[in-house]
Amino acid sequence: FVSLKIASSASLYSIKAENIPIAVPPAVLCNAFINFDIRKQWDTTLRKMEVLESIDANTDVLHMVYNVQQLGITYDVVVFCWKYTLAEDRYVVAFRSTVKEYKPAGTVVFRRKIKPVGFLIQPNPAGPTS
């Protein structure tokens, strides 16, 4: 389990990264993927996340830098990030590496590519879990 505290709220949420219903409002979970200040609370290897280009209201190109201290590895990725609201409390967040070179790889880090990955975030039809 990973705990995160939303700065504008006194609530503390736990996230478990599996296909298991969790007691987190869908909007909070969606924001936890795309907001650096929240994401760095649970993604402890993420060091930097910046928007290189906003293509439209739903699509950004992100540069993300990771540092895995246990392995002494620093790497970066440049990804498309899509975020869509399907309906009230239903979201899709998806990422994939870009083909276009938006930012040259640094000299200290190496560039990784990620395969497409996505998340459907919605309320648990069975109701909240603890």
N, CA, C and O of each residue as an XYZ file, in Angstrom:
520
protein
N       0.840     -1.186      0.000
C       0.000      0.000      0.000
C       0.881      1.243      0.000
O       1.964      1.258      0.585
N       0.413      2.241     -0.641
C       1.102      3.514     -0.687
C       0.136      4.562     -0.168
O      -1.011      4.612     -0.613
N       0.570      5.399      0.759
C      -0.294      6.442      1.294
C       0.074      7.771      0.673
O       1.245      8.047      0.415
N      -0.918      8.581      0.437
C      -0.648      9.921     -0.045
C      -1.619     10.874      0.618
O      -2.761     10.515      0.905
N      -1.167     12.070      0.854
C      -2.005     13.092      1.463
C      -2.179     14.216      0.463
O      -1.204     14.786     -0.028
N      -3.403     14.522      0.172
C      -3.702     15.596     -0.763
C      -3.571     16.909     -0.008
O      -4.178     17.089      1.047
N      -2.776     17.825     -0.550
C      -2.459     19.074      0.145
C      -3.696     19.887      0.486
O      -3.746     20.520      1.541
N      -4.690     19.882     -0.382
C      -5.870     20.714     -0.149
C      -6.928     20.004      0.698
O      -8.033     20.517      0.878
N      -6.591     18.851      1.204
C      -7.565     18.072      1.961
C      -6.891     17.429      3.156
O      -5.695     17.136      3.118
N      -7.643     17.211      4.206
C      -7.095     16.539      5.377
C      -7.205     15.026      5.235
O      -6.742     14.292      6.108
N      -7.805     14.552      4.159
C      -7.997     13.121      3.954
C      -6.692     12.438      3.572
O      -5.858     13.008      2.868
N      -6.531     11.228      4.041
C      -5.383     10.405      3.689
C      -5.911      9.211      2.918
O      -6.786      8.497      3.408
N      -5.394      8.982      1.719
C      -5.861      7.899      0.878
C      -4.771      6.861      0.726
O      -3.586      7.193      0.767
N      -5.152      5.620      0.552
C      -4.201      4.552      0.271
C      -4.458      4.028     -1.124
O      -5.607      3.885     -1.541
N      -3.392      3.743     -1.842
C      -3.499      3.229     -3.198
C      -2.782      1.892     -3.260
O      -1.640      1.775     -2.815
N      -3.437      0.901     -3.802
C      -2.805     -0.381     -4.054
C      -2.824     -0.602     -5.549
O      -3.892     -0.616     -6.161
N      -1.668     -0.772     -6.142
C      -1.551     -0.826     -7.594
C      -1.806     -2.240     -8.113
O      -0.884     -2.917     -8.568
N      -3.025     -2.666     -8.044
C      -3.459     -3.941     -8.583
C      -4.869     -3.769     -9.100
O      -5.481     -2.718     -8.909
N      -5.383     -4.780     -9.746
C      -6.747     -4.732    -10.250
C      -7.714     -5.108     -9.128
O      -8.471     -6.073     -9.234
N      -7.669     -4.328     -8.061
C      -8.493     -4.563     -6.880
C      -9.180     -3.249     -6.530
O      -8.535     -2.200     -6.533
N     -10.473     -3.286     -6.230
C     -11.147     -2.040     -5.826
C     -10.480     -1.433     -4.598
O     -10.117     -2.145     -3.661
N     -10.322     -0.111     -4.611
C      -9.717      0.604     -3.493
C     -10.602      1.770     -3.090
O     -11.403      2.257     -3.888
N     -10.457      2.210     -1.867
C     -11.306      3.277     -1.317
C     -10.696      4.650     -1.571
O     -10.275      5.337     -0.640
N     -10.653      5.035     -2.822
C     -10.148      6.344     -3.218
C     -11.133      6.903     -4.244
O     -11.490      6.204     -5.192
N     -11.574      8.136     -4.075
C     -12.453      8.714     -5.088
C     -11.773      8.695     -6.459
O     -10.581      8.991     -6.542
N     -12.488      8.358     -7.532
C     -11.871      8.260     -8.854
C     -11.129      9.524     -9.296
O     -10.063      9.420     -9.903
N     -11.656     10.695     -9.011
C     -10.980     11.939     -9.417
C      -9.630     12.086     -8.716
O      -8.673     12.577     -9.315
N      -9.546     11.666     -7.460
C      -8.292     11.736     -6.707
C      -7.270     10.776     -7.306
O      -6.101     11.130     -7.466
N      -7.708      9.566     -7.635
C      -6.796      8.589     -8.215
C      -6.319      9.031     -9.591
O      -5.139      8.881     -9.908
N      -7.203      9.569    -10.407
C      -6.821     10.071    -11.725
C      -5.763     11.166    -11.581
O      -4.766     11.166    -12.303
N      -5.972     12.074    -10.674
C      -5.033     13.172    -10.448
C      -3.689     12.670     -9.914
O      -2.656     13.297    -10.151
N      -3.697     11.549     -9.200
C      -2.463     10.991     -8.638
C      -1.508     10.512     -9.728
O      -0.310     10.392     -9.471
N      -1.994     10.238    -10.926
C      -1.137      9.838    -12.033
C      -0.526     11.018    -12.759
O       0.581     10.904    -13.286
N      -1.214     12.149    -12.803
C      -0.795     13.232    -13.688
C      -0.329     14.493    -12.971
O       0.173     15.411    -13.620
N      -0.481     14.563    -11.658
C      -0.044     15.729    -10.891
C       1.268     15.386    -10.201
O       1.303     14.501     -9.346
N       2.350     16.075    -10.562
C       3.671     15.741    -10.019
C       3.718     15.815     -8.507
O       4.290     14.929     -7.873
N       3.135     16.842     -7.906
C       3.195     16.998     -6.453
C       2.538     15.827     -5.719
O       2.965     15.458     -4.625
N       1.516     15.256     -6.314
C       0.871     14.088     -5.706
C       1.620     12.813     -6.084
O       1.870     11.953     -5.239
N       1.975     12.704     -7.363
C       2.616     11.469     -7.821
C       3.930     11.197     -7.103
O       4.232     10.042     -6.803
N       4.717     12.225     -6.820
C       6.012     11.988     -6.164
C       5.843     11.439     -4.752
O       6.801     10.919     -4.180
N       4.639     11.546     -4.175
C       4.396     10.976     -2.850
C       4.322      9.451     -2.886
O       4.682      8.793     -1.910
N       3.860      8.882     -4.003
C       3.755      7.423     -4.082
C       4.713      6.808     -5.081
O       5.014      5.619     -4.980
N       5.204      7.579     -6.046
C       6.181      7.100     -7.020
C       7.540      7.618     -6.567
O       8.014      8.645     -7.054
N       8.155      6.914     -5.646
C       9.344      7.420     -4.959
C      10.586      7.498     -5.848
O      11.584      8.093     -5.439
N      10.557      6.923     -7.038
C      11.706      7.035     -7.937
C      11.585      8.218     -8.891
O      12.564      8.581     -9.543
N      10.405      8.824     -8.983
C      10.195      9.962     -9.880
C      10.834     11.215     -9.293
O      10.508     11.623     -8.178
N      11.751     11.826    -10.053
C      12.452     13.014     -9.581
C      11.949     14.298    -10.225
O      12.002     15.367     -9.618
N      11.455     14.187    -11.468
C      11.043     15.383    -12.194
C       9.971     14.983    -13.197
O      10.036     13.911    -13.799
N       8.990     15.855    -13.369
C       7.977     15.645    -14.387
C       7.586     17.016    -14.908
O       7.098     17.856    -14.152
N       7.798     17.244    -16.196
C       7.447     18.546    -16.773
C       6.670     18.347    -18.063
O       6.870     17.371    -18.785
N       5.800     19.274    -18.333
C       5.037     19.280    -19.576
C       5.892     19.953    -20.636
O       6.236     21.129    -20.510
N       6.238     19.203    -21.687
C       7.004     19.762    -22.792
C       6.101     20.436    -23.813
O       6.474     21.432    -24.435
N       4.909     19.877    -23.974
C       3.949     20.446    -24.917
C       2.549     20.012    -24.530
O       2.319     18.846    -24.209
N       1.619     20.944    -24.560
C       0.202     20.617    -24.402
C      -0.388     20.605    -25.804
O      -0.507     21.647    -26.449
N      -0.753     19.426    -26.264
C      -1.254     19.269    -27.625
C      -2.714     19.699    -27.711
O      -3.114     20.382    -28.654
N      -3.504     19.295    -26.725
C      -4.891     19.738    -26.618
C      -5.302     19.586    -25.157
O      -4.464     19.300    -24.302
N      -6.574     19.773    -24.871
C      -7.044     19.739    -23.476
C      -6.842     18.377    -22.821
O      -6.794     18.284    -21.594
N      -6.722     17.318    -23.624
C      -6.589     15.963    -23.083
C      -5.212     15.346    -23.261
O      -4.947     14.277    -22.711
N      -4.337     15.984    -24.005
C      -3.068     15.356    -24.376
C      -1.889     16.262    -24.063
O      -1.849     17.421    -24.478
N      -0.930     15.716    -23.322
C       0.315     16.414    -23.027
C       1.490     15.522    -23.404
O       1.375     14.296    -23.425
N       2.615     16.151    -23.700
C       3.876     15.439    -23.838
C       4.648     15.733    -22.560
O       4.919     16.890    -22.240
N       5.000     14.674    -21.832
C       5.679     14.814    -20.547
C       7.109     14.313    -20.623
O       7.401     13.328    -21.301
N       7.991     14.996    -19.925
C       9.355     14.507    -19.703
C       9.428     14.112    -18.242
O       9.161     14.922    -17.354
N       9.791     12.857    -17.996
C       9.839     12.336    -16.631
C      11.230     11.768    -16.371
O      11.759     11.004    -17.179
N      11.821     12.148    -15.233
C      13.145     11.673    -14.850
C      12.997     10.819    -13.600
O      12.370     11.226    -12.622
N      13.580      9.632    -13.648
C      13.519      8.684    -12.536
C      14.921      8.412    -12.014
O      15.887      8.435    -12.776
N      15.033      8.155    -10.721
C      16.286      7.767    -10.108
C      16.017      6.582     -9.194
O      15.295      6.701     -8.204
N      16.603      5.440     -9.530
C      16.475      4.239     -8.703
C      17.774      4.127     -7.905
O      18.750      3.536     -8.366
N      17.769      4.705     -6.698
C      18.991      4.811     -5.907
C      19.574      3.451     -5.539
O      20.794      3.294     -5.493
N      18.718      2.470     -5.279
C      19.212      1.142     -4.899
C      20.069      0.526     -5.999
O      20.977     -0.256     -5.718
N      19.782      0.879     -7.249
C      20.538      0.339     -8.376
C      21.519      1.345     -8.967
O      22.304      0.996     -9.849
N      21.485      2.585     -8.492
C      22.359      3.619     -9.011
C      22.037      3.995    -10.452
O      22.934      4.328    -11.227
N      20.759      3.941    -10.809
C      20.340      4.192    -12.186
C      19.475      5.452    -12.256
O      18.541      5.616    -11.471
N      19.788      6.324    -13.186
C      18.944      7.474    -13.502
C      18.550      7.344    -14.966
O      19.405      7.139    -15.827
N      17.266      7.462    -15.248
C      16.789      7.397    -16.623
C      15.642      8.367    -16.815
O      15.036      8.843    -15.855
N      15.357      8.650    -18.085
C      14.226      9.510    -18.380
C      13.371      8.898    -19.474
O      13.811      8.008    -20.203
N      12.147      9.386    -19.577
C      11.221      8.991    -20.633
C      10.514     10.248    -21.120
O      10.293     11.188    -20.357
N      10.168     10.251    -22.383
C       9.324     11.297    -22.940
C       8.086     10.578    -23.447
O       8.170      9.714    -24.320
N       6.929     10.944    -22.888
C       5.705     10.196    -23.168
C       4.552     11.114    -23.542
O       4.489     12.274    -23.137
N       3.638     10.549    -24.334
C       2.339     11.161    -24.507
C       1.506     10.750    -23.304
O       1.547      9.592    -22.889
N       0.764     11.667    -22.750
C      -0.151     11.366    -21.648
C      -1.543     11.813    -22.092
O      -1.775     12.993    -22.357
N      -2.456     10.859    -22.167
C      -3.853     11.154    -22.495
C      -4.679     11.028    -21.239
O      -4.518     10.073    -20.479
N      -5.554     11.976    -21.014
C      -6.462     11.927    -19.869
C      -7.846     12.334    -20.346
O      -8.048     13.434    -20.862
N      -8.779     11.437    -20.164
C     -10.140     11.671    -20.640
C     -11.132     11.423    -19.518
O     -10.968     10.500    -18.721
N     -12.151     12.246    -19.465
C     -13.282     12.004    -18.583
C     -14.349     11.358    -19.451
O     -14.871     11.984    -20.373
N     -14.673     10.098    -19.154
C     -15.667      9.373    -19.934
C     -17.083      9.739    -19.505
O     -17.981      9.903    -20.331
N     -17.256      9.860    -18.211
C     -18.546     10.196    -17.611
C     -18.231     10.653    -16.188
O     -17.071     10.655    -15.774
N     -19.244     11.032    -15.459
C     -19.003     11.436    -14.077
C     -18.306     10.302    -13.326
O     -18.801      9.175    -13.298
N     -17.173     10.598    -12.728
C     -16.364      9.648    -11.957
C     -15.820      8.478    -12.772
O     -15.536      7.424    -12.202
N     -15.667      8.630    -14.081
C     -15.033      7.602    -14.931
C     -13.967      8.288    -15.781
O     -14.257      9.216    -16.536
N     -12.729      7.816    -15.644
C     -11.597      8.442    -16.310
C     -10.735      7.379    -16.988
O     -10.715      6.215    -16.588
N     -10.032      7.812    -18.018
C      -8.998      6.996    -18.642
C      -7.726      7.823    -18.623
O      -7.735      8.995    -18.998
N      -6.636      7.214    -18.187
C      -5.311      7.829    -18.238
C      -4.414      6.827    -18.958
O      -4.357      5.657    -18.582
N      -3.714      7.287    -19.991
C      -2.855      6.395    -20.764
C      -1.542      7.100    -21.090
O      -1.491      8.322    -21.230
N      -0.484      6.301    -21.209
C       0.848      6.804    -21.516
C       1.481      5.927    -22.587
O       1.199      4.732    -22.664
N       2.330      6.518    -23.409
C       3.209      5.763    -24.315
C       4.364      6.664    -24.721
O       4.226      7.887    -24.767
N       5.490      6.054    -25.013
C       6.652      6.821    -25.457
C       6.350      7.523    -26.770
O       5.543      7.052    -27.571
N       7.006      8.650    -26.977
C       6.833      9.402    -28.216
C       7.775      8.861    -29.288
O       8.810      8.267    -28.987
N       7.399      9.077    -30.523
C       8.266      8.740    -31.643
C       9.125      9.963    -31.978
O      10.313      9.841    -32.274
N       8.508     11.127    -31.925
C       9.207     12.385    -32.210
C      10.170     12.709    -31.066
O       9.868     12.447    -29.902
N      11.312     13.272    -31.396
C      12.299     13.657    -30.386
C      11.949     15.038    -29.843
O      12.283     16.048    -30.462
N      11.286     15.090    -28.701
C      10.903     16.362    -28.094
C      12.030     16.961    -27.264
O      12.140     18.180    -27.134
N      12.858     16.100    -26.709
C      13.932     16.575    -25.833
C      15.095     15.595    -25.969
O      14.893     14.386    -25.849
N      16.299     16.089    -26.214
C      17.445     15.179    -26.317
C      17.700     14.475    -24.982
O      17.480     15.049    -23.915
N      18.161     13.237    -25.055
C      18.523     12.503    -23.836
C      19.694     13.217    -23.179
O      20.579     13.739    -23.858
N      19.691     13.235    -21.842
C      20.773     13.889    -21.109
C      22.054     13.078    -21.143
O      22.054     11.919    -21.559
N      23.142     13.688    -20.706
C      24.423     12.984    -20.703
C      24.582     12.089    -19.480
O      25.370     11.144    -19.508
N      23.843     12.371    -18.401
C      23.973     11.591    -17.178
C      22.929     10.471    -17.124
O      23.095      9.501    -16.385
N      21.890     10.602    -17.880
C      20.803      9.627    -17.844
C      20.704      8.907    -19.177
O      21.275      9.349    -20.174
N      19.982      7.801    -19.192
C      19.711      7.161    -20.467
C      18.206      7.165    -20.714
O      17.407      7.117    -19.779
N      17.843      7.223    -21.971
C      16.452      7.341    -22.395
C      15.829      5.953    -22.471
O      16.369      5.052    -23.112
N      14.698      5.795    -21.818
C      13.929      4.553    -21.893
C      12.689      4.796    -22.729
O      12.238      5.931    -22.885
N      12.161      3.745    -23.248
C      10.889      3.798    -23.957
C       9.918      2.903    -23.202
O      10.291      1.834    -22.717
N       8.683      3.343    -23.107
C       7.684      2.510    -22.455
C       6.626      2.104    -23.475
O       6.290      2.862    -24.386
N       6.125      0.922    -23.304
C       5.028      0.439    -24.140
C       3.755      1.125    -23.680
O       3.697      1.637    -22.561
N       2.740      1.143    -24.523
C       1.484      1.777    -24.101
C       0.928      1.130    -22.831
O       0.905     -0.093    -22.695
N       0.485      1.978    -21.915
C      -0.122      1.517    -20.674
C      -1.285      2.453    -20.375
O      -1.199      3.657    -20.615
N      -2.363      1.899    -19.855
C      -3.520      2.737    -19.565
C      -4.278      2.252    -18.350
O      -4.136      1.107    -17.922
N      -5.071      3.130    -17.811
C      -5.838      2.839    -16.605
C      -7.264      3.340    -16.782
O      -7.483      4.492    -17.155
N      -8.222      2.480    -16.515
C      -9.614      2.882    -16.448
C      -9.909      3.072    -14.977
O      -9.787      2.135    -14.188
N     -10.295      4.278    -14.605
C     -10.527      4.624    -13.208
C     -12.004      4.929    -13.056
O     -12.527      5.837    -13.702
N     -12.682      4.166    -12.199
C     -14.110      4.335    -12.014
C     -14.508      3.891    -10.621
O     -13.740      3.202     -9.950
N     -15.703      4.278    -10.173
C     -16.155      3.845     -8.845
C     -16.326      2.322     -8.812
O     -16.600      1.690     -9.832
N     -16.163      1.767     -7.646
C     -16.381      0.346     -7.433
C     -17.903      0.111     -7.413
O     -18.599      0.669     -6.565
N     -18.421     -0.707     -8.337
C     -19.877     -0.929     -8.361
C     -20.402     -1.588     -7.091
O     -21.591     -1.486     -6.786
N     -19.528     -2.260     -6.350
C     -19.939     -2.909     -5.102
C     -19.935     -1.941     -3.930
O     -20.306     -2.316     -2.818
N     -19.516     -0.687     -4.167
C     -19.443      0.289     -3.090
C     -18.034      0.417     -2.549
O     -17.139     -0.314     -2.972
N     -17.823      1.348     -1.608
C     -16.478      1.579     -1.055
C     -15.935      0.349     -0.343
O     -16.673     -0.446      0.240
N     -14.606      0.225     -0.414
C     -13.897     -0.822      0.328
C     -13.029     -0.147      1.373
O     -12.812      1.064      1.324
N     -12.548     -0.908      2.290
C     -11.698     -0.306      3.324
C     -10.264     -0.664      3.117
O      -9.404     -0.245      3.892
